[in-house]
């Protein structure tokens, strides 16, 4: 099951923040910002599991595992950054 980020609600909250109608400490806005990265990682969990399985089965080396894992983490971070900048 894939989780989706509520981009329209996030944009509405950012607009309210820019207009001074809510504080940057608004709990819903903070919660949405924090959940972006978590949802991005969650949506790729099967890819992470496959990578871990290959490592445990010794199909890939430890260095290859680290490199691929870090690449996936960078991609997730980039994706969550794009969503937050909407």
Buried (B, 14 or more C-beta within 10 A) or exposed (E): EEEEBEEEEBEEBBEBBEEEEBEEEBEEBEEBBEBBBEBBBBBBEEBBEEBEEBBEEEEBEEEEBEEBBEEBBEEBEEBBEEBBEE
